[in-house]
Amino acid sequence: MTEAATHVAEGRRARIMPVSEPRSAATVNSAPRLSALRLTPFLPVLALLVALTGCDRVLEPIRDQYRPVSLHDGYRHALDTAGLLDNRLGAIWMHEAESALATPLPVSLPHQEVVFSDPTRPEAHAFRIELTQGQRLEVSVDADFQVFVDVFEDRSGDGLGLRRVDSADSTQSMVHDAMRTASYVLRVQPELLVEGAWTLTVVQTASIIFPVAGRSYYDVGSRFGDPRDGGRREHHGLDIFAPRHTPVVAVVDGIIRSTRIGGLGGKTVWLRDTTTGANVYYAHLEDQLVEEGMRVATGDTIGTVGNSGNAITTPPHLHFGIYRNGPNDPWPYVFRPNRRVEPPRADMAVLGAWLRDARMADAAVRVVGAARDAYRVRRADGTTAYVSARSLEPLDQPLDSITLTAAATVRSRPHRAAPTIALLEAGTTGHIVARDGREATVPEESFSAVALPDGRLGWISTLQ
């Protein structure tokens, strides 16, 4: 098993049993499984999805006429071909895919999050990640259904917006090596009509092996950019100290471009990366064990540590450099930070539930994920944020009582276009358990969350 695979396996948590539709925390433990009645409006969509995913006769013409750039793109095209993007759920799924990219949440790595998916509420999730050229991004999803994983590089500074640079295959895991220092956006989106919790794990690590066998970044004595010759030039590499004759290895698959003796570097080897086109420089060698034109694989010994050239007065070490459009700092390429993933510590029982944020004027929030000791919540206005688990309260204690002076429509979510779930007659008395959290300065309709007699959570407009 590879190191990445081992890490992913160790980082997995036991799957959480799927829970029912978004509900108050007070009813979470007694909530029933998804019923056939709830899915009735979506049965035509479900039937078409089954046909699209399980019937070669349907998919084959699509494969012949269209080459998707990613699994997400292929799924979108299949939905569009079947006319499902005109369906309400399909339209929401596509809107979520696009809107998530516009509002990614910044996260630090490593990051692990348990996410909840509701079949009646398609969602996409996006995270902003800062990567330095040479760093490797590893993403894995542990789910019982398909979750599409795509990485975009933010080229807004060049006027290019977001540019997709990588995607996971059907294994739902991927590795991406950053070719430039930039902001990246990771988008994860489940397929339609899936229910339950799944785990997202994201880590950052080195993109190449260490060039000196048996050594690590702890043996680096001089870094990129350190002054040389009294400040007249900068050091364009790493000096890695090790005993003389310690094996020096190829860090990538490639071709030996040249071997030379003489000059500042003494005995040197240039290795060309046949994948990226980068040139890797090894200097101050004691022995050169390769010849120009040889093909080498990652891990092959190409020389040994020495102190030839202008390093004759220093202890044996390897000068290691990487050149791609000029000299690159090798440190991000070889540095392996702490890969220990911190699993969520927050209570998983409230995933998918509506709670209220006591620090935000009792605003209603829906819990969509859990990471470390925080929840990722979605507010009534569609925005998302990480909030401390301590700031959230269940909806079992009412904030106020209300007696309707006129009949009121109760909706499934705080939006006038949301489905109606109940009609309350004039004179009905109910309990307000949360607000919708909109800014008072925004001139738009607001809603209050009410507890219905049957235990469900609904929303009524304050303008009714």
C-alpha positions in Angstrom: 0.0 0.0 0.0 1.3 3.5 -0.9 2.0 6.1 1.8 -0.9 8.1 0.6 -3.2 5.1 0.6 -2.0 4.1 4.1 -2.7 7.7 5.3 -6.2 7.7 3.8 -7.0 4.3 5.3 -5.7 5.4 8.7 -7.6 8.7 8.5 -11.0 7.1 7.8 -13.7 7.1 10.4 -16.4 4.6 10.8 -19.3 5.4 8.6 -22.2 7.3 10.2 -25.6 5.8 9.7 -27.7 7.9 7.3 -30.2 10.2 8.9 -33.4 11.7 7.8 -34.3 15.0 6.2 -32.9 18.2 7.9 -34.6 18.5 11.3 -34.2 20.0 14.7 -31.6 18.4 17.0 -34.4 17.5 19.4 -35.7 14.9 17.0 -32.5 13.7 15.4 -32.2 10.4 17.3 -35.8 9.4 16.6 -35.9 10.5 13.0 -37.1 7.8 10.5 -35.2 6.6 7.5 -36.0 8.2 4.1 -39.4 7.0 3.2 -40.9 6.2 -0.2 -43.4 9.0 0.3 -40.6 11.6 0.5 -39.1 10.3 -2.7 -42.4 10.2 -4.6 -41.9 13.6 -6.3 -38.5 12.6 -7.5 -39.3 9.1 -8.8 -39.2 10.2 -12.5 -35.7 11.8 -11.9 -34.6 8.6 -10.0 -35.8 6.4 -12.9 -33.9 8.4 -15.4 -30.7 8.5 -13.3 -30.9 4.7 -13.0 -31.2 4.4 -16.7 -28.3 6.8 -17.3 -26.0 5.1 -14.9 -26.9 1.5 -15.5 -27.8 1.1 -19.2 -25.0 0.9 -21.8 -27.6 1.4 -24.5 -28.2 4.9 -23.2 -24.6 5.8 -22.3 -22.9 4.5 -25.4 -24.2 7.2 -27.8 -23.2 9.8 -25.3 -19.6 8.3 -25.1 -19.5 8.3 -28.9 -20.5 12.0 -29.3 -19.0 13.6 -26.3 -15.7 13.4 -24.4 -16.1 14.8 -20.9 -13.1 16.5 -19.3 -14.0 15.1 -15.9 -16.5 12.8 -14.2 -18.5 15.8 -13.0 -18.6 17.2 -16.6 -19.7 13.8 -17.9 -22.5 13.5 -15.3 -23.7 17.0 -16.0 -23.7 16.2 -19.8 -25.7 13.0 -19.1 -28.2 15.0 -17.0 -28.5 17.6 -19.7 -28.9 15.0 -22.5 -31.7 13.4 -20.6 -33.4 16.7 -19.9 -32.9 16.5 -16.2 -31.2 19.9 -15.8 -34.7 21.3 -16.6 -36.0 19.4 -13.6 -36.0 21.3 -10.3 -33.5 19.1 -8.6 -31.3 19.0 -11.6 -31.3 22.8 -11.9 -30.5 23.1 -8.2 -27.6 20.6 -8.6 -26.1 22.7 -11.5 -26.6 26.0 -9.7 -24.9 24.6 -6.6 -21.9 23.4 -8.7 -21.4 26.9 -10.0 -22.3 29.0 -6.9 -20.0 26.9 -4.7 -17.0 27.9 -6.8 -17.8 31.6 -6.2 -17.8 31.3 -2.4 -15.2 28.8 -1.3 -14.3 28.6 2.4 -10.6 28.8 3.3 -9.2 25.8 5.1 -5.8 24.9 6.5 -4.3 21.5 5.8 -4.5 18.8 6.8 -8.3 18.9 6.8 -10.8 16.2 7.5 -14.5 16.8 7.4 -17.6 14.6 7.8 -20.3 16.0 5.4 -24.0 15.2 5.3 -26.0 14.8 2.0 -29.7 15.2 1.8 -31.4 13.7 -1.3 -34.0 16.5 -1.4 -31.4 19.2 -1.2 -28.5 18.9 -3.7 -25.4 20.7 -2.6 -21.8 21.3 -3.6 -19.0 22.2 -1.2 -15.9 24.3 -2.1 -12.8 25.1 -0.1 -10.0 27.5 -0.8 -6.5 26.1 -0.4 -3.1 27.9 -0.7 -0.4 25.9 -2.4 3.2 26.7 -3.1 4.9 25.5 -6.4 6.2 22.0 -5.7 3.7 21.0 -3.1 1.4 18.0 -3.6 -2.3 18.0 -2.8 -3.9 14.7 -1.9 -7.7 14.4 -1.7 -9.8 11.4 -0.9 -13.5 10.8 -0.3 -14.9 7.9 1.7 -18.6 7.5 0.6 -21.0 4.9 -0.4 -22.0 6.9 -3.4 -20.3 8.9 -6.1 -18.8 12.2 -5.0 -17.2 14.3 -7.8 -13.9 15.9 -6.9 -12.4 18.8 -8.9 -9.5 21.2 -8.3 -9.4 24.6 -9.9 -6.5 27.1 -10.0 -7.5 30.7 -9.3 -6.1 32.7 -12.2 -8.2 35.8 -11.4 -5.0 37.9 -11.3 -4.4 37.1 -14.9 -8.0 37.7 -15.8 -8.7 34.0 -16.5 -10.9 33.2 -13.4 -10.9 29.6 -12.2 -9.2 27.0 -14.4 -9.8 23.4 -13.7 -6.5 21.6 -13.3 -7.3 18.2 -12.0 -10.2 15.8 -11.1 -10.6 12.6 -9.3 -11.6 9.4 -11.1 -14.1 6.9 -9.9 -11.9 5.9 -7.0 -12.8 9.3 -5.5 -9.2 10.1 -4.7 -6.6 12.2 -6.5 -3.1 13.7 -6.3 -2.3 17.1 -7.8 1.2 18.7 -7.9 1.1 22.5 -7.8 2.9 23.8 -10.9 2.7 27.4 -9.6 2.2 29.2 -6.3 -1.4 30.2 -6.2 -4.8 29.9 -4.6 -6.7 26.7 -5.5 -10.4 25.8 -5.1 -11.4 22.3 -4.3 -15.0 21.4 -5.1 -16.7 18.2 -4.0 -20.3 17.5 -5.0 -22.3 14.3 -4.6 -24.5 12.8 -7.3 -28.2 13.4 -7.1 -30.6 11.7 -4.7 -28.0 10.4 -2.2 -28.4 10.4 1.5 -26.0 10.0 4.4 -22.7 11.1 5.8 -19.3 10.8 4.0 -15.8 11.8 4.8 -13.5 14.2 3.0 -9.7 14.2 3.7 -7.3 16.7 2.3 -3.6 16.8 3.0 -0.5 18.6 1.6 2.8 16.8 1.2 6.1 16.7 -0.8 5.8 16.0 -4.5 9.1 14.2 -4.9 11.2 11.8 -2.8 14.2 13.1 -0.9 17.3 13.1 -3.1 19.7 11.6 -0.5 19.0 8.1 0.6 18.2 7.7 4.3 18.1 11.4 4.9 15.3 14.0 5.3 14.7 17.7 5.3 16.3 17.8 8.9 19.6 17.4 7.1 19.3 20.6 5.1 22.0 23.0 6.2 21.5 25.8 3.7 18.2 26.9 2.0 17.2 28.5 -1.3 18.0 32.2 -1.3 20.7 32.2 1.3 23.5 34.8 0.4 26.7 33.6 -1.3 30.0 35.3 -2.0 29.3 38.1 0.5 25.8 38.7 -0.8 26.8 39.0 -4.5 24.6 36.1 -5.4 21.9 33.9 -3.9 22.0 30.2 -3.2 19.7 28.4 -5.8 19.2 25.1 -4.1 19.4 23.1 -0.9 22.6 21.9 0.7 21.9 18.4 2.2 24.6 17.1 4.5 25.4 13.4 4.7 28.4 11.1 5.1 30.6 10.8 2.0 29.5 8.0 -0.4 25.8 8.2 0.8 23.7 7.3 -2.3 22.1 10.2 -4.2 18.9 9.1 -6.0 16.7 10.2 -8.9 13.8 12.1 -7.6 11.7 11.7 -10.7 11.5 9.5 -13.8 13.7 11.0 -16.5 16.7 11.2 -18.8 20.2 12.1 -17.8 20.8 15.3 -19.7 24.5 15.7 -18.8 27.3 14.7 -16.4 30.2 17.1 -15.9 33.3 17.6 -14.0 34.7 21.0 -13.1 33.6 24.5 -12.1 31.8 25.5 -8.9 29.7 22.3 -8.8 32.6 19.9 -9.3 31.1 16.5 -10.3 27.5 17.3 -11.4 24.5 15.5 -12.9 21.6 17.1 -14.7 18.4 15.1 -14.8 15.4 16.1 -17.0 11.9 15.2 -15.7 10.1 13.6 -18.7 6.7 14.5 -17.2 7.0 18.2 -16.3 10.1 19.2 -18.3 11.9 20.4 -15.2 15.7 20.0 -14.9 17.1 18.7 -11.6 20.7 19.6 -10.7 23.0 17.5 -8.4 26.4 19.0 -7.5 29.5 18.3 -5.4 29.2 14.6 -6.0 31.9 12.1 -5.0 30.8 9.6 -7.7 28.8 9.9 -10.9 27.1 6.6 -11.5 25.1 7.5 -14.7 25.9 8.7 -18.2 24.3 11.2 -20.5 21.2 9.8 -22.3 20.5 7.1 -19.7 16.9 6.7 -18.6 16.4 6.5 -14.9 13.4 5.7 -12.6 12.5 7.4 -9.4 14.7 6.0 -6.6 17.6 4.9 -8.9 21.1 5.7 -7.5 22.8 8.3 -9.8 25.8 9.2 -7.6 27.1 9.6 -4.1 27.5 12.5 -1.7 30.9 14.3 -1.8 32.4 17.8 -1.6 33.9 18.3 -5.1 34.1 21.7 -6.8 34.0 24.8 -4.6 32.8 22.7 -1.7 36.2 21.2 -1.1 36.6 23.0 2.2 33.2 22.0 3.6 31.8 18.7 4.9 30.4 16.4 2.3 27.0 17.4 1.1 24.7 17.4 -1.9 23.8 20.7 -3.6 20.3 20.0 -5.0 18.5 22.4 -7.4 15.3 22.4 -9.5 15.0 24.6 -12.6 11.7 25.2 -14.4 11.3 28.6 -15.9 14.3 29.6 -13.8 15.5 28.4 -10.4 12.8 27.0 -8.1 13.0 26.6 -4.4 13.3 22.9 -3.8 12.0 23.1 -0.2 8.3 22.7 -1.0 9.1 19.8 -3.3 10.8 17.8 -0.5 9.2 19.1 2.7 6.8 16.6 4.3 4.8 18.4 7.0 2.9 16.7 9.8 0.4 14.5 8.0 -1.6 13.5 11.1 -5.2 14.2 10.3 -7.3 15.5 13.2 -10.8 13.9 12.9 -13.9 15.8 13.9 -14.6 16.0 17.6 -18.1 17.6 17.4 -21.2 15.6 17.9 -22.1 13.8 14.6 -25.8 13.3 15.6 -26.7 16.8 14.5 -25.4 16.5 11.0 -28.2 17.7 8.7 -30.1 19.3 11.6 -31.3 22.9 12.0 -29.8 24.6 15.0 -29.6 28.2 16.1 -26.5 30.3 16.5 -26.7 32.1 19.8 -23.9 34.5 18.8 -25.7 35.5 15.6 -29.0 36.8 17.0 -30.5 33.3 17.2 -30.1 32.8 13.5 -31.2 29.5 12.1 -28.4 27.4 10.6 -28.3 24.0 9.1 -25.3 21.8 9.9 -23.8 20.4 6.7 -20.4 19.3 8.0 -18.2 18.8 11.0 -14.4 19.4 11.2 -12.3 19.4 14.3 -14.4 21.0 17.1 -16.5 23.1 14.7 -19.5 22.7 12.5 -19.7 23.9 8.9 -23.2 25.5 8.7 -25.3 26.9 6.0 -27.3 30.0 6.8 -30.8 30.8 5.5 -29.3 33.2 2.9 -27.2 30.3 1.4 -23.8 31.4 2.8 -21.6 28.9 4.7 -19.2 29.3 7.6 -17.4 27.3 10.3 -18.7 28.0 13.7 -17.8 26.7 17.1 -19.9 23.8 18.3 -20.3 25.7 21.6 -22.2 28.6 20.0 -25.0 26.4 18.6 -28.1 25.4 20.4 -30.9 22.9 19.7 -34.4 24.2 18.8 -36.2 22.5 21.6 -36.5 25.7 23.7 -38.8 28.3 22.0 -37.7 31.9 21.7 -41.2 33.4 21.5 -44.8 32.5 20.9 -46.9 33.7 18.1 -50.6 33.8 17.5 -51.5 34.1 13.8 -54.0 36.9 13.0 -54.4 35.4 9.5 -53.8 32.1 7.8 -50.1 31.3 7.2 -48.2 29.2 4.8 -45.5 27.1 6.3 -42.6 26.3 4.0 -39.8 23.7 4.1 -37.1 26.4 4.0 -36.9 30.2 4.5 -37.7 31.1 0.9 -41.0 32.2 -0.7 -40.5 29.6 -3.5 -39.8 26.7 -1.1 -42.4 23.9 -1.0 -45.4 24.3 1.3 -45.4 21.7 4.1 -48.4 23.0 6.1 -51.2 25.6 6.3 -51.9 27.2 9.6 -55.3 28.7 10.3 -55.9 32.1 11.8 -55.8 32.0 15.5 -53.2 29.2 15.7 -50.6 29.7 18.4 -47.1 28.4 17.7 -43.6 28.7 19.0 -40.8 30.5 17.2 -37.6 28.6 17.7 -35.1 30.5 15.4 -34.8 33.5 13.1 -33.5 33.3 9.5 -30.5 35.4 10.3 -30.7 37.9 7.4 -29.2 41.3 7.9 -31.8 43.8 9.0 -30.5 46.3 6.5 -31.2 44.0 3.6 -34.6 45.0 2.2 -36.0 41.5 1.6 -38.5 39.2 3.2 -37.5 37.4 6.4 -38.7 34.2 8.0 -39.0 32.7 11.4 -38.6 29.0 12.2 -41.6 27.5 13.9 -42.1 24.1 15.5 -45.2 22.3 14.1 -47.4 20.1 16.2 -46.1 17.0 14.5 -42.5 17.9 15.5 -41.4 19.1 12.1 -39.6 22.4 11.5 -41.2 24.9 9.2 -40.8 28.5 8.1 -43.3 31.3 8.0 -42.9 34.7 6.5 -42.8 37.7 8.8 -44.8 39.6 6.0 -47.8 37.2 6.3 
